[in-house]
């Protein structure tokens, strides 16, 4: 049965890529010719797609890139996702691509992502629509990040989760991290409390939603693609229901039920249509939930392998705690004092590579240095390759937060938050949640990690064992 299942999956994969490739060929009257680049096209129709997306350790560039960079250099041609493509592991070219979004390049994600995310997702939207939606999210970040309500919510939830571990010897940390970050974001966005059953429904649907991102668009029952579309419909219907309910609330009733949350701000924005409002909510959930949880898990993973760095981090948080009254919660100024914590998080972003790459397409024929990028050609800027480039980072595979003590280097030598008009707007709010969780984690527990545990790029990051930790409470003498 297993062998039959594997052959069936491969057959569906080949058929799907063949259909996708043929549809692209019909749309483009002229074939691309990338004469100035070395590379290989792989198999007929599917090209090198399977090798390119093959899971590998996220703290490595993977065998596919390793072999081709060694053979062809940092920029090479390939055939990926049904079309000829340029793959860039070069920092300068990557920044050129990102900074010319909307001028020379445009977003070009696979069909599955369009079907699942919808046309108004910030990841897929372009031009004025992208600018409008991004500005709303930036407003959310600026309004939220230093508010005591948000800070106290993030910290109290961290304390609650850590207290629930008291009688545990092992915890599946990545799952716990997702629950923590989701609880914070749904509280600030939708006023859904941690004890509300709706939180669990949102989490279950979001996990299905995430699994569909990299799936093939095979519209059969039970596939990741079909499940993800159904999950998005359920999430959209839930959000739409909340919006409709609130639109009929009177002002006095609103004040009696809850404090204003960000959904109220979105609803009051007359420039947004109903679909845009729903899509914005899902985007904020995605940014505040999945990426924050993954970064927190990566930090804990790398610290488990670096006891000296863990001790240094613990000393920073002991110093902050020593100046607080008993039971006193953290504030924005405390967060700003967490300088080594900031370096640890940035180094985990560099080493762990939450985002391996982005999908772009040339909207014009472009001459860049010795490279010719034809109009309509797919382009893949690889962030992982920049993060692990020995010409940019000394001992690039070493987890060394001290390399970021000079903050001016942070955005010059990495692409952790992207670049150009699509640079991640929510980085600060995610880091704040993580810093508060780490504050209580390092003061409350010791932990060990399974020897064969590792972060895997799918291309989004998962963990081999779900980040199973052996934990021991710290006894305060």
C-alpha positions as CSV (number, residue, x, y, z in Angstrom):
1,X,0.0,0.0,0.0
2,X,2.8,2.4,0.9
3,X,4.6,1.8,-2.5
4,X,1.3,2.3,-4.3
5,X,0.7,5.5,-2.4
6,X,4.1,6.8,-3.3
7,X,3.7,6.0,-7.1
8,X,0.2,7.6,-7.0
9,X,1.6,10.8,-5.4
10,X,4.4,11.0,-8.0
11,X,2.0,10.4,-10.8
12,X,-0.3,13.3,-9.6
13,X,2.8,15.5,-9.2
14,X,4.0,14.9,-12.7
15,X,0.5,15.5,-14.2
16,X,0.0,18.7,-12.2
17,X,3.4,20.1,-13.2
18,X,2.8,19.1,-16.9
19,X,-0.6,20.9,-16.9
20,X,1.0,24.0,-15.2
21,X,3.9,24.0,-17.7
22,X,1.6,23.7,-20.7
23,X,-0.6,26.5,-19.5
24,X,2.4,28.8,-19.1
25,X,3.7,27.8,-22.5
26,X,0.4,28.9,-24.1
27,X,0.5,32.3,-22.3
28,X,4.0,33.1,-23.5
29,X,4.5,33.5,-27.3
30,X,8.3,33.7,-27.1
31,X,10.5,31.2,-25.3
32,X,13.1,32.5,-22.8
33,X,16.7,32.4,-23.7
34,X,19.2,32.8,-20.8
35,X,22.4,32.5,-22.7
36,X,24.6,34.4,-20.3
37,X,24.2,32.0,-17.4
38,X,25.3,28.5,-16.6
39,X,23.0,25.9,-15.2
40,X,20.9,22.9,-16.0
41,X,17.2,22.4,-17.0
42,X,16.7,19.0,-15.4
43,X,14.0,16.6,-16.6
44,X,11.4,17.5,-19.3
45,X,8.4,19.5,-18.0
46,X,9.1,19.3,-14.2
47,X,12.7,20.5,-14.6
48,X,14.5,20.7,-11.2
49,X,11.4,21.6,-9.2
50,X,11.5,18.4,-7.0
51,X,15.2,18.8,-6.2
52,X,14.9,22.6,-5.5
53,X,12.1,22.1,-3.0
54,X,13.5,18.9,-1.4
55,X,13.4,19.4,2.4
56,X,16.7,19.9,4.1
57,X,18.1,21.4,7.3
58,X,17.1,25.0,7.5
59,X,20.5,25.9,9.0
60,X,22.1,24.8,5.7
61,X,21.6,25.8,2.0
62,X,20.7,22.2,1.1
63,X,22.4,19.8,-1.4
64,X,20.7,21.3,-4.5
65,X,22.1,24.8,-3.9
66,X,25.4,23.5,-2.6
67,X,26.1,21.5,-5.8
68,X,25.0,24.2,-8.2
69,X,26.7,27.1,-6.6
70,X,29.9,25.0,-6.5
71,X,29.4,24.1,-10.2
72,X,27.9,27.3,-11.7
73,X,28.5,30.1,-9.3
74,X,26.1,32.1,-7.1
75,X,23.7,32.9,-10.0
76,X,22.6,30.2,-12.3
77,X,19.7,29.1,-14.5
78,X,17.3,26.3,-13.9
79,X,13.7,25.1,-14.7
80,X,11.5,25.4,-11.6
81,X,7.7,25.6,-11.1
82,X,7.0,25.0,-14.8
83,X,9.3,27.6,-16.3
84,X,12.8,28.7,-16.9
85,X,14.2,30.6,-13.9
86,X,17.2,32.4,-12.5
87,X,18.3,31.4,-9.0
88,X,20.3,34.0,-7.1
89,X,22.5,33.2,-4.1
90,X,24.2,36.6,-4.5
91,X,23.5,39.3,-1.9
92,X,23.8,42.3,-4.3
93,X,21.5,40.8,-7.0
94,X,19.0,39.8,-4.3
95,X,18.8,43.3,-3.0
96,X,18.5,44.7,-6.5
97,X,15.5,42.4,-7.1
98,X,13.8,43.3,-3.8
99,X,14.4,47.0,-4.1
100,X,12.9,47.0,-7.6
101,X,9.7,45.4,-6.7
102,X,6.9,47.1,-8.7
103,X,9.4,48.6,-11.1
104,X,11.3,45.7,-12.7
105,X,9.9,42.7,-10.8
106,X,6.6,41.5,-9.4
107,X,5.5,38.8,-7.0
108,X,5.0,35.4,-8.7
109,X,3.9,32.7,-6.3
110,X,2.6,29.3,-7.4
111,X,-1.1,28.7,-8.1
112,X,-1.6,26.8,-4.9
113,X,-0.7,29.9,-2.8
114,X,-3.0,32.2,-4.9
115,X,-5.9,29.8,-4.4
116,X,-5.3,29.4,-0.7
117,X,-4.4,33.0,0.2
118,X,-6.8,34.9,-2.0
119,X,-6.1,37.9,-4.2
120,X,-6.0,40.4,-1.4
121,X,-3.3,38.7,0.7
122,X,-0.4,41.1,1.4
123,X,2.0,38.4,0.1
124,X,0.4,38.4,-3.3
125,X,-1.1,41.9,-3.7
126,X,0.8,44.4,-5.9
127,X,0.8,48.1,-6.6
128,X,-1.6,50.4,-4.9
129,X,-3.6,47.6,-3.2
130,X,-0.4,46.2,-1.6
131,X,0.5,49.7,-0.4
132,X,-2.9,50.3,1.1
133,X,-3.0,47.0,2.9
134,X,0.5,47.3,4.2
135,X,-0.2,50.8,5.6
136,X,-3.1,49.3,7.7
137,X,-0.8,46.6,9.1
138,X,1.9,49.1,9.9
139,X,-0.7,51.1,11.8
140,X,-1.6,48.0,13.8
141,X,2.1,47.4,14.7
142,X,2.8,51.0,15.7
143,X,-0.4,51.3,17.8
144,X,0.1,47.9,19.4
145,X,3.8,47.3,20.2
146,X,4.3,49.5,23.2
147,X,0.7,49.5,24.6
148,X,0.6,48.1,28.2
149,X,-2.4,46.0,27.2
150,X,-0.4,44.1,24.6
151,X,2.7,43.9,26.7
152,X,0.8,42.5,29.7
153,X,-1.2,40.1,27.5
154,X,2.1,38.7,26.0
155,X,3.8,38.3,29.4
156,X,0.8,36.9,31.3
157,X,0.3,34.3,28.6
158,X,4.0,33.3,28.7
159,X,3.8,32.9,32.5
160,X,0.6,30.8,32.2
161,X,2.1,28.5,29.7
162,X,5.3,28.0,31.7
163,X,3.4,27.4,34.9
164,X,1.4,24.6,33.1
165,X,4.8,22.8,32.6
166,X,5.5,22.4,36.3
167,X,4.6,18.7,36.4
168,X,6.0,17.9,32.9
169,X,9.3,16.3,32.1
170,X,9.0,16.8,28.4
171,X,7.2,19.4,26.2
172,X,6.6,19.6,22.5
173,X,8.0,23.1,22.4
174,X,7.1,24.2,18.8
175,X,3.4,23.4,19.5
176,X,3.5,25.3,22.8
177,X,5.2,28.3,21.0
178,X,2.4,28.3,18.4
179,X,-0.2,28.3,21.1
180,X,1.5,31.2,22.9
181,X,1.9,33.4,19.9
182,X,-1.6,32.6,18.5
183,X,-3.2,33.4,21.8
184,X,-1.5,36.8,22.0
185,X,-2.4,37.8,18.4
186,X,-6.0,36.7,18.5
187,X,-6.5,38.5,21.7
188,X,-5.2,41.8,20.3
189,X,-6.8,41.4,16.9
190,X,-10.2,39.8,17.7
191,X,-10.5,40.0,21.5
192,X,-10.6,36.1,21.6
193,X,-9.5,35.2,25.1
194,X,-7.1,32.2,25.9
195,X,-10.0,30.3,27.5
196,X,-12.3,30.8,24.5
197,X,-12.8,27.5,22.5
198,X,-12.6,29.6,19.3
199,X,-8.9,29.9,19.8
200,X,-8.4,26.2,19.3
201,X,-10.6,26.2,16.2
202,X,-8.5,29.0,14.7
203,X,-5.3,27.1,15.5
204,X,-6.5,23.9,13.9
205,X,-7.6,25.7,10.8
206,X,-4.4,27.7,10.6
207,X,-2.3,24.6,10.7
208,X,-4.2,23.1,7.8
209,X,-3.9,26.5,6.0
210,X,-0.1,26.5,6.4
211,X,0.3,22.9,5.1
212,X,-1.3,23.9,1.8
213,X,1.2,26.7,1.0
214,X,3.7,24.4,-0.6
215,X,1.3,21.8,-1.9
216,X,0.6,21.0,-5.5
217,X,-2.8,22.4,-6.7
218,X,-4.5,18.9,-6.9
219,X,-8.2,19.4,-6.3
220,X,-8.9,16.0,-4.8
221,X,-10.5,15.2,-1.4
222,X,-7.9,14.9,1.4
223,X,-5.0,16.6,-0.3
224,X,-3.1,19.4,1.6
225,X,-4.3,21.8,-1.2
226,X,-8.0,21.0,-0.8
227,X,-7.8,21.0,3.1
228,X,-6.1,24.3,3.1
229,X,-8.7,25.9,0.8
230,X,-11.4,24.5,3.1
231,X,-9.6,25.8,6.2
232,X,-9.3,29.3,4.7
233,X,-13.0,29.3,4.0
234,X,-13.8,28.4,7.6
235,X,-11.4,31.1,8.9
236,X,-12.8,33.7,6.5
237,X,-16.4,32.8,7.5
238,X,-15.5,33.1,11.2
239,X,-13.9,36.5,10.7
240,X,-16.8,37.6,8.4
241,X,-19.3,36.6,11.1
242,X,-17.4,38.6,13.7
243,X,-17.3,41.7,11.4
244,X,-21.1,41.5,10.6
245,X,-21.9,41.1,14.3
246,X,-19.8,44.2,15.2
247,X,-21.2,46.3,12.5
248,X,-24.6,46.0,14.2
249,X,-23.3,46.8,17.7
250,X,-24.1,50.2,19.2
251,X,-21.3,52.3,20.5
252,X,-22.3,51.9,24.2
253,X,-22.6,48.2,23.8
254,X,-19.1,48.0,22.3
255,X,-17.6,49.7,25.3
256,X,-19.4,47.5,27.7
257,X,-18.2,44.3,26.0
258,X,-14.5,45.0,25.4
259,X,-11.8,47.5,24.8
260,X,-11.3,48.5,21.2
261,X,-9.2,45.9,19.4
262,X,-7.6,46.1,16.0
263,X,-10.6,44.5,14.2
264,X,-12.6,47.6,15.2
265,X,-9.9,49.8,13.5
266,X,-10.1,47.6,10.4
267,X,-13.9,47.7,10.3
268,X,-13.9,51.5,10.6
269,X,-11.5,51.9,7.6
270,X,-13.9,52.9,4.8
271,X,-11.1,52.5,2.1
272,X,-11.3,48.7,2.6
273,X,-13.8,46.4,1.0
274,X,-15.1,43.4,2.9
275,X,-12.8,40.9,1.3
276,X,-9.8,43.1,2.0
277,X,-10.8,43.4,5.7
278,X,-11.0,39.6,6.0
279,X,-7.7,39.1,4.2
280,X,-5.9,41.6,6.4
281,X,-7.0,39.7,9.5
282,X,-5.7,36.5,8.1
283,X,-2.4,38.1,7.1
284,X,-1.9,39.6,10.6
285,X,-2.7,36.2,12.1
286,X,-0.1,34.6,9.8
287,X,2.6,37.1,10.6
288,X,2.0,37.2,14.3
289,X,1.5,33.5,14.8
290,X,3.6,31.2,12.5
291,X,6.8,33.3,12.0
292,X,7.0,34.4,15.7
293,X,6.4,30.8,16.9
294,X,9.1,29.5,14.6
295,X,11.7,32.1,15.6
296,X,11.0,31.4,19.3
297,X,11.6,27.7,18.6
298,X,14.8,28.4,16.7
299,X,16.1,30.5,19.6
300,X,15.5,27.8,22.1
301,X,17.0,25.2,19.7
302,X,20.3,27.1,19.2
303,X,20.6,28.1,22.9
304,X,20.2,24.4,23.9
305,X,23.4,23.7,21.9
306,X,25.2,26.8,23.3
307,X,25.3,26.7,27.1
308,X,27.7,29.6,27.5
309,X,25.4,31.9,25.4
310,X,22.4,30.7,27.4
311,X,24.1,31.7,30.6
312,X,24.9,35.1,29.2
313,X,21.3,35.6,28.1
314,X,20.1,34.4,31.6
315,X,22.4,37.0,33.2
316,X,20.8,39.8,31.1
317,X,17.3,38.8,32.3
318,X,18.4,38.3,35.9
319,X,19.7,41.9,35.8
320,X,16.3,43.2,34.5
321,X,14.3,41.1,37.0
322,X,16.5,42.3,39.9
323,X,15.3,45.9,39.3
324,X,11.6,44.9,39.3
325,X,9.3,44.6,42.3
326,X,7.9,41.1,43.1
327,X,5.2,40.2,40.6
328,X,5.8,43.4,38.6
329,X,5.3,43.0,34.9
330,X,7.8,44.0,32.2
331,X,7.3,47.2,30.2
332,X,8.6,48.8,27.0
333,X,11.7,50.2,28.6
334,X,12.6,46.7,29.9
335,X,12.3,45.3,26.4
336,X,14.7,48.0,25.1
337,X,17.3,46.9,27.7
338,X,17.3,43.4,26.2
339,X,20.2,44.1,23.9
340,X,21.9,40.6,24.0
341,X,18.4,39.1,23.6
342,X,18.1,41.1,20.4
343,X,21.4,39.8,19.1
344,X,20.3,36.2,19.9
345,X,17.0,36.6,18.0
346,X,18.8,38.1,15.0
347,X,21.4,35.3,14.9
348,X,18.6,32.7,15.1
349,X,16.9,34.4,12.1
350,X,20.2,34.2,10.2
351,X,21.1,30.6,11.1
352,X,17.5,29.2,11.1
353,X,16.2,30.9,7.9
354,X,12.4,31.1,8.5
355,X,12.0,32.4,5.0
356,X,14.3,30.5,2.5
357,X,13.4,32.6,-0.6
358,X,10.8,34.6,-2.4
359,X,9.2,34.1,-5.8
360,X,9.6,37.0,-8.3
361,X,9.1,37.5,-12.1
362,X,10.8,40.1,-14.3
363,X,8.3,42.5,-15.8
364,X,11.0,44.0,-18.2
365,X,14.1,42.7,-19.9
366,X,16.9,43.6,-17.6
367,X,20.7,43.8,-17.9
368,X,22.3,43.5,-14.5
369,X,26.1,43.4,-14.5
370,X,26.9,40.4,-16.7
371,X,23.4,38.8,-16.2
372,X,20.6,39.1,-18.7
373,X,17.1,38.6,-17.1
374,X,14.5,38.2,-19.8
375,X,11.0,39.7,-19.4
376,X,8.7,37.1,-17.9
377,X,11.5,35.0,-16.4
378,X,11.0,33.6,-12.9
379,X,13.6,34.8,-10.4
380,X,14.3,33.2,-7.0
381,X,16.4,35.3,-4.6
382,X,17.7,32.8,-2.0
383,X,17.9,34.4,1.5
384,X,19.5,31.3,3.1
385,X,22.5,31.5,0.8
386,X,23.2,35.1,1.8
387,X,22.8,34.2,5.5
388,X,25.3,31.3,5.2
389,X,27.8,33.0,2.8
390,X,31.3,32.8,4.2
391,X,32.3,35.9,2.3
392,X,29.7,37.9,4.3
393,X,29.8,36.1,7.7
394,X,32.9,34.7,9.5
395,X,32.3,31.0,10.4
396,X,28.7,31.3,9.0
397,X,27.5,27.9,10.4
398,X,28.5,29.0,14.0
399,X,25.7,30.4,16.1
400,X,27.3,33.6,17.3
401,X,25.0,36.4,18.5
402,X,28.1,38.6,19.2
403,X,28.5,39.3,15.5
404,X,25.4,41.6,15.8
405,X,26.7,43.9,18.6
406,X,27.2,46.5,15.9
407,X,23.5,47.0,15.0
408,X,24.4,48.8,11.7
409,X,25.4,45.5,10.2
410,X,22.1,43.8,10.9
411,X,20.2,44.8,7.7
412,X,23.2,45.1,5.5
413,X,24.4,41.5,5.8
414,X,21.2,39.6,6.1
415,X,17.8,39.4,4.5
416,X,15.9,38.1,7.6
417,X,13.1,40.6,7.1
418,X,13.1,40.7,3.3
419,X,13.7,44.0,1.6
420,X,12.2,46.8,-0.5
421,X,8.5,47.5,-0.3
422,X,7.8,44.0,1.0
423,X,10.1,44.2,4.1
424,X,8.4,42.5,7.0
425,X,6.3,45.2,8.8
426,X,5.7,43.1,11.9
427,X,9.2,42.1,13.0
428,X,9.3,44.3,16.1
429,X,6.0,43.0,17.5
430,X,7.1,39.4,17.0
431,X,10.5,39.9,18.7
432,X,8.8,41.6,21.6
433,X,6.6,38.5,22.3
434,X,9.6,36.3,22.0
435,X,11.7,38.4,24.3
436,X,9.1,38.3,27.1
437,X,8.6,34.6,26.7
438,X,12.4,34.1,26.9
439,X,12.6,36.3,30.0
440,X,10.5,33.9,32.0
441,X,11.8,30.7,30.3
442,X,15.5,31.3,31.1
443,X,14.6,32.2,34.7
444,X,12.3,29.3,35.3
445,X,13.7,26.2,33.4
446,X,16.7,24.3,32.2
447,X,16.2,22.3,29.0
448,X,17.8,19.7,26.9
449,X,17.0,18.8,23.3
450,X,17.0,15.4,21.5
451,X,20.3,14.8,19.8
452,X,18.7,14.2,16.4
453,X,16.4,17.2,16.6
454,X,16.9,19.7,13.8
455,X,15.0,22.5,12.0
456,X,13.8,21.4,8.5
457,X,13.1,23.7,5.6
458,X,9.8,22.5,3.8
459,X,10.5,25.4,2.7
460,X,8.8,26.9,5.8
461,X,10.5,25.6,8.9
462,X,9.3,22.6,10.9
463,X,11.1,20.5,13.4
464,X,11.9,16.8,13.1
465,X,10.4,15.9,16.5
466,X,8.3,19.0,17.0
467,X,11.1,20.4,19.2
468,X,10.6,17.9,22.0
469,X,12.4,19.3,25.1
470,X,13.4,17.6,28.3
471,X,12.7,20.3,31.0
472,X,13.7,20.8,34.6
473,X,12.4,23.7,36.8
474,X,15.1,26.0,38.3
475,X,14.9,25.9,42.1
476,X,15.5,29.4,43.5
477,X,17.6,29.1,46.7
